[in-house]
Structures are given as structure tokens and as C-alpha cells.
Amino acid sequence: MSREQEIAYLSDEGRYTDIIDELGNIPESELSFFEVCQLAMAYNNVDRLQDSINILMQVWDIGEQHAVWNYYLGYALVFSGQKQEARARLLRARELSPDVPAEAILHYCICYDENEDQPIENMLPVWVCELVGGTLESNTIALPEYNVTIEPWVQAIDTRDATTMATLCFNITLPTGTVLFELCAGLGEDVLDATSSALGSFYNGIYSAVCKLCHNNTLCSIEDTTHRQWNVYLGDIVSMGSTPATPVDCYYNLFESTLPNYLCNRATVYVKIYGAKNDDNITAECRVNNVISHTLSEILRTYIAAWPVSTFTSLKQFLLLEPTDKSTEKRYPYTQQEINEHVKTAVNLFCDKNTEYGDIHAKLAELLSDADLASELYGFIPELCAERAFEKITSPDDIHIYINNKEHIYTKWQVTAYHMIDEALEEGFQNNLFPEEAFRECVFCSSTYSVICKAKEESNADLAENGTTITHYYTFNDSYTVR
């Protein structure tokens, strides 16, 4: 085995100190360009950044034309605090070879350019565009090759004591038209440090999953409860603190058997998993299409409780799922905007003094020419309004629907209209699109309100104040079909 072959083997094994022992005492003039780069990489991995910079600078004339040399030098420069110089090297690495993972650390210095004195709100789209290699159109970044757009904005910049927090928001529109929303926060010594940290969370988090989807880099495929096949795209894990040793697909392993119950007739389903532990304090949150799942969050909580850590540790990961059969006829027949309009129609009927409560369903079926959607609007709207009215009242992920006197149990995500109706209600209440008395009238029609009143009358129990969990049961028309 030649010396270069031996060094390549040690590099593959991650034995960086062995590489340094092997090459560190050999004069630079006797090292090949490959060996210089490998020695610099080893120095980087044991935090001997200046040694890495020094040896790479010895082969500047050759290295400037090589992507890997620029990448290793950029890495050493950024983590030694020379961010402006690092930025130039990392951009050069990406220019020479898109395969070099310069973006993985580019976020640490992306903000440090000639425009760094301009408002963050103005520069954020520019930095995101540079980070992902897209084209900027107004404040939206387009990736034409993948038919993906990204709209970033600054939600807040908060400086307290000597620490700044930057909170950034992103809407990512996929080729299917699905919009992914993500909020990323970053801490730093100043605004630029905090912003670049938040950009790193975005890039290494949700954007890594989007890249897997765009390149059709699937982890596996799974089957939902209707026997429809779905491709799974797994984003990278974003970690902080003393991360426990876990396999790269640890979160998928946790939810593999449960996820089929959360797939619906959406073009894309996305799952955000966040877990943190600090001593005995645990945070476990799992969102499906940006809605918290209590069942999945509890699975996550059990997993995190076993982490052998004593200091703050957190992990975040995204899963994207798309059906292997992308034919549009299998998708849900209504857009969100159409559901918004149908919800307005239903809410107006709940508020109509000339319409009896028992007649609302029939009128909806007639107006919409869709008895199934009429059943969903009639059943779901009051309970969703009650959830807003009584914050301490929760409901499980499952709902129970009786069809022909037979009970069927679904998760709220399997009934595609459920969260679309909830989103339409949020839009309507926020923008005053409903009659003034709409919220009160809808809450009064809910079974949740009836349970609260009954508990108060029979046992003087204040469920609204003390909280409880209420399971919802619905009786739908005999021809109802879950979509």
C-alpha cells in the first residue's frame, strides 16, 4: 500500500490524529498535493486551524484552482474568525465544483460581505439566494431547475444583554404547489452572527430535506392505510449541545410504523421533529403539516427521556413524503382557497337566525353539491372553534366517525379536509371575514361546550379552567367516504 493509499484509508476511517502522526513531521516540499489537503483536513478536525491554514497556503498556486483546497481553507478560516476571507474561499469552492459541500459551513460567513451595514431585512433574500445558488426575483428566490421557490423574511431581531437572537421565517413552495413553512432562530454576539446561525439552521434543516426530494434521493418507501405507496425523503439532523450517539435516521426509525396513519390526499406531507433535553427538562414536539401530533410527540418524549446527557442537547430533523403515483386525480379535489370560501358559507349558516341548527347540514349539501364536504364542515367547524375558545381542553389525534352505524377511527390528518378547515377558520378570524357573532355561535354548537356545561351542572367541575381531554365522535351520511 502506498503512502497516499494509507492516508486515504485513515481518512475514510476518521483517524485524523493518525494522519497527523504520519504526515505532520514530513517537510511540506516532500508531500504531494493530495497529502497536503488530507493533512489540512486532519488539522481542521482536531481544531488546529492555524496549522491547517499555514500548510494550505504553502500550495496556494496549485490549490486556488482546486475545489477541495478552497473548501478546507474556507473551513479553517471561518472557524478561526476570518469570515470575510473564508466567504471568498467557500464561494470559490462551490464555483469550481457543486459537489463540494461548501454550503454546509457557508452560512457562518455568508452575511459578511460588502453590504453588511445594510438592514438585515433587505439583505436576507440576497444571502439566502447566495446560500442555495438560486436567482433572486423581487424578494423571492427561484430554483428553476427544481421548480422550487423560497420566500424568506425576518420575524424579529432581539438583543438582550450581550446576546442577539434572530428569528427568520421561510415559505418554500414545492413543485406540487405545497408550501412548507419553517421558522428558524439563531443566537450570536451580534445581529450578523445570529442571522448566519439561523440561516445555518434553515439550510441544514428543512432545506436539506427539500434537496433530497429535488434529487429524488429517497430513504425508502412506505404504504399508507389505503395501500398507496409514498417515498420518504430524510433531511439532515441539526443538533446542538452534547448530542447523543444516534443513527442518522433515528427519528424515522421511531415513527416508521406510525406514519402511515398520518398520510392523506395531500400532494406532499412534511414532518418536523424537534427534541431537547436539559437535565430532567424535556421538550418533544412533532408536527405533521405544521400541526402538532400528540401521539408522535409522546413517542418522541419517551425516546428523549433515555438520552444519556446532563447538559442541554437538542436534535431537529425533517421528513418529506410524496406519493409515488403523482397523478392529480388521486389528490384532494379542493384547493385551500376553495375550502376557505366553503368555510365562509358554512359559518354564515351557523350565524343565520333564519336557519335552524338541524337544517344546516342539508342546506350545505345543497349549496356545495358535495354531501361529504357538507358533513365535514357541519361536524368539524364547531369543535375547531371550541378548541380556540377553551385552550386547556385538548383532543387526541384520533377522531371517531360513524357511517351506517359502524365506527371508523381515523387520525385528523387522514381526513384531508380537517386541517384545511382549521386553516380556513384561522384565516377568517384573523382577517375578520366572518360575522361578528360567528365565533360564539359556532362554539355554542359544539359537543365540547356541551361536555363543559354538563360537567359544571352535574359535579361543579370546571373543565375549561382545569383542562381535560375530549375525544370527538361524528355521525356522517351513509355514503360518506374519507378523502
N, C-alpha and C positions, 0 to 999 in steps of 0.2 A: 504494500500500500504506500503510495507516495505521500509526501507531507501534506499536499493540498487535499488529497482524499481523506487523510486522517482528520484534518481541520474541518472538512465538510461533515464528516461523521460526528465529531464533537459538537458542531453547531446544531445538527439535527437533534442531538440528544439534549441540547440545552446546557452543556457542560462548559460554561463560559470561563470559569477560573482555570480549567484545564487548557483552554485555548490561550489564555494569557500566560500560563506557565510555559507553554510550548513555544510561543512566538514573542513574548514580551521582552526577552533579552537578546533577540537577534537584531542586528543593525537594520534600519529601515531599507537601506540600499540592497540588502540581501533578501528582502521579502517581495513576493510577487504582488501585483495589484490586488488580486483576489485575497491574499493573506492580509494585506493592509486593511482591506474593508472588513474582513472577518475579525481581526484584532480590534478594530474600532467598534464594531458591533458588540464584542465581548466587553469592552470597556464601558460602553453605554449601559449594558445590562447589570453591571456591578457598581454603577454610579461613579465611575471615574471619567467624568465628562471632559475635563480638560485634556486628559491623556488621549481621549478619542479625537478631540479637535486637533491636537498637535500632530498626531500621526496622519490624519487625513489631509492636513494642509501640506504635508510633505509631497503629496502626489496630486496637487491642485491641477497641474496642466493636463494630466490624463483624466482625473476624476470629474472635472467640471462637465465632461461630456457623458458621464455615466449616471443613470437614474439612482442606482443603489448608493453610490458615493454621496450624492446630493441628499438622499434620504437620511443616511447615517449622520452626516454633518448637520443637517437640519435638526435632527433629534437631539444631538449633543448641544447645539446652540440654544434651542428653545428651553431645555431644562436647566441650562446654566444661566438663563435670564437674558440672553441676547436675542430677543424676539424679532426685531426688525431684520437682522441678518438671517435668522432661521427661516423667516417667512419666504425670503428670496430663494433659499435652497430648496425648501419643500415645494414651492411652486415650480421650480426648475425640474425637480424630480418627477412631478406629475406631467409636466410638459414632455419630458423625454420618454416616459413610459406610464400609461394609465394604470398598469398593473401594480405599480409600486404603491403601497398603502400610505402615501403621504398624508391623505386626509385624516388618518387616524389620530395624528397629533397636530394637524394644521390648525385646528380650532384654538390651540393655545396661543397662536400668534397671528391669527387672521385679522384681528382688529388693529394690529399695529402697522399702519400704513400712513401715507401722506395725508389722509383725511381724518386722522384720529381725533382732531379737535372739533369735528362736526358733530351735531346731535346724533345720538345713538339711533333715534327713530329714523333719521334719514339714511344712515349707513347700513342698518341691519339688512335690508334687501340686497345691498351690494355684497356684503360679507357672505350671506347665505348663497348667493349666486356663485361667488368665487369658490365657496366650500364644496358645492355639488357639481360645479362645472357646467352650469346651465346658461341660459340667456335671460336678460332682465327686460321685462316689458311692464312699464309703469312700476308698481311695487310687487309684481308677481314674477316668480322665477319659472321659466318654462324649460322642460326637458323633452324636446320634440321627439327624440329617438324613442322615448318610452311613453309618450303621450301623458306625461305627469306634470302637474303644476304645483308650486308651493307658494303660499301667501303667508309671510311672517309679519308679526307686529310685536311691539313692546307693550306688555301689560303694565309693568311697574318697575321702577328703579328705586330701591330703598336703602339708604345709608344710615347705619346706626353704629355709634362708637367708631371703631376702625374697620368695620366690615360693610361691604356693599352686597346687596342681593339684587340680581337682575332676573325678572320673570318674563319670559318670551313665549309667545303663542304661535302656533303653526297650523294652517289648514293645508292638507295635502290631498289633492284631487287625483284619484287613480284613473286608469283608462276605462274602468267600468262606470265611472261617474261617482263612485263612493268617495265621500270626503272624510278623511281622518283628521281628528283634532288632537293636538298634543300641546301640553303646557310644560315648559322646561324652566327650571330655576338653577341659577349658578351663584356661588359665593366667591368673592375676591377682595383684594385690598382696595380696589377702586372700580369704577364703572366698566372699564375695558376688561379687567381681569374677570369680573363677574359675568359680563356678556359673553366672553370667549368660553368660559366654563359652561354656561347654558347652551351655547352652540355645540359644544362637545357632547353634551347630554342628548341633544337633538340628533346629531349625526350618528353617534354610536348606538343610539337607542332606536327610535321609530324609523329613522331613515335607513338604517342597516336592514331592517325587515323589508322596507319598500324596495331596496336594491335587490334583495334575494328574489322578490316577486317579479321585478322587471327582467331579471336574468333567468327566470324560471328555475331558480336553484331551490328545489323542493327538499324538505326534510323527509317527508313521507306523504302518504295519502291515507285518509280515514273515511269511514262510511257513517252517514248520519242515520237517524232513526227511520228515514224513508228510503234507505238504501241508495242514497245519492252519494257519489264519491267527491271528496274535497281534497285539494292539495294544501299542504301545510308549509308555510314559509316562516322560518325562525330567525328573529333578529338577534344581534349580539347582546350579551349581558353587560349592562352598565352597573359597575359596582363602586362602593365607597367603603372605606374603613378596612378592617381586618377580615377580608372576605373568606368565608369558609370554603374548603375544597369541595367543589361540586362539579358534576359533568356539565358540559356546555348546554345540553338540552334538558337541564334539571327540571325546569318549570313544565316543559311539555310532558315529561315523564309523570309529573304529578297529576296532570289533568287529562291525560290521553283517554282514559275510559269514560270521563265525564263530559268532555267537549261535544260529543255528538248530540247531546241534549240541548245545546245552545246554538245550533245551526238552524238557519231559517232560509226563506226565499230571498235573501239579500244577495247582491252580486259579490260582495266581499264582507267577511266577518273579521273584525280585528279584536284582539285580546291584549289588554295591558295588565302586566303583573308587577306589583311593587311590594317588596317586603323589607322590613328593617327591624333590627333588634339592638337595644342598648340596655345592658344588664337584664332585668326582667321585663322591661317595657317592649312590647311587640306591636308593630304596625303591619297589617296584612290587608292588601286591597287588590282585588282582581276585578277588572272592568271588561265587559263584553259590549262592543259597540258603544263605549263610553258610559255604560250603566253598570253600577256596582252589582256583582253577584254575591249574595250572602253565602251560598253553598261553596263556591270556588274560593272565596276569601277565607272560609273556615278551614278548608283543605290546606291552603297556604299557611294559615296561622299555626296549624299543627306541625307543619314542616319546619317553620322558622323557630318554633319553640325548642327544637332539638339542636339548633346551631350551637356549636361549642365555642362561643365567643363571649368576651366580657366587656368589650368596648363597642362603640357604635359601628354597625355593619349594615349595609343595605345592598340590595340587588334589584334591578329593573330589567324587564325583558318584554318584547312584543312578539305576538304571533299573528300572522295574517293567514286567512283561509279563503280559498276561492274554489267553487265547484269545477271539476274537471270538464264537465259539459257546460259551456258558456252560452248555450242557446238562449235567446232572450225570452222565448215563450215559457220557459220554466221559472222566470222571475216573477216577483210580486207585481200585480197589474197596475198599481198606483205609485206615482211619484210622491215625494214628501209634500210638494206644493199642492197636489191634488188632495192628499189627506188633510192638509191644513184647511182647505175650503170645505171639505165634508165635515170636519170637526166644527167649523163655524155654523154650518147648517144645523148640526145636532145640538150644539149649545143653545142656539136661538130657540129651538123647540123646547128644551128644558126650561127656558125662561118665558115661554109663551103662555100667558094666563088663560088663553082660549083652548089650549091643548091639554087634555088630561094625561097624567103620567103614564097610564096604561096604554095610551094611544100613540106614544112617541115612537115605539119600535115600528109599528105598521106604517106610520107616516114617513119615517126614514127609509124604509124598504121601498116605498112608492117613489119618493123623491130621488133616491140614488139608483134605483133599479138593480140593487145588489143586496139581497137579504142577509148574506153573510157579514158584509161590512156594517149593515144596519144593526145586527146583533152585537157586533164588537163595539160599536160606538155607544149603543144603549147600555151595554154592560160595563165597559171599561171607564168611560168618562167620569161617572160619579165616584168610583173608587180611586181613580188617579187624583181627582180634586181633593178627596178626603186625605190622601197621603200628604198633600201640601198643607192642609188645614191642621192636621194633627201630627207634628213632627216626631213625637215619641212613639207613635203607632207604626209598626213595621209589618211587612208581609214577606213570606218566603218566596223563593224563586219560582215555585210551582203554583199554577192555577188549576182549578178543577172545573171541567166543562161537562155538563150533562147533555147528551144528544140521544134522543129516543130512550130516555130514562137510563141510559148507560153512562157511567162515569169514565171520563178520559182525563188523564193528568199530563199536562204539558208545562214546560218552562215558559216564562213570559217571552223569551227570545224566540221560541219555536212558533209562536203566534205572531207573525211578522208585523201585523198592524199595531200590536200592543204599545211598543215603544215609539212607533211613528205617531200614534195618537197622543202619547205623553209629550213628545216633542212639539206637536201642533198646539197643545194646551199651553206649554211654556211660551211659545211664540205669541199666542193670543193674549195671554195675561200680561206679558211684559210690554206689549205694544198697544194695550187697550183696544183689542179688536173685538171683544165680546161686550154684551150689555153689562151695565154696572152691577146688576144683581146676579150675574151669571155664576160666580164662584159660590155664593151662598146657596143658590137654588140647586146646583149640582151636588154640593156636599150633603144637603138635606135628603137627597135621593139615594145616598149610598148606604150599603149594608154596614159599612164601618161606623157610620154615625148612629145607626140603629143599635149596634152592639154596645157602643159607648153609652147611649141613653139607657138601654136596658140594664147594664151593669150598675149605673148610677141609681136607678129606681129600685132594683132588687137587692143590692148589697151595699149601696152607697160607695161603691168602688169608683175612683176617678181614674179611668184608663187613659184619658187624654193627658193627665198630669204625670201619672206614674209609668205609663207606657205598657205595651204588650205586643204580642204578635198575632195577627189575624190572617187566617187563610181564606182566600176568596173562592166562592163557588158560583158558577154561572149556568143558567139553563138556556141553551140556544135552540134555534129552529131545527126540526128533524133532519133537514137536508144540509145542515152546516158542515163545511169542510175547512179544515185548517190549511191556511196558505202561508 
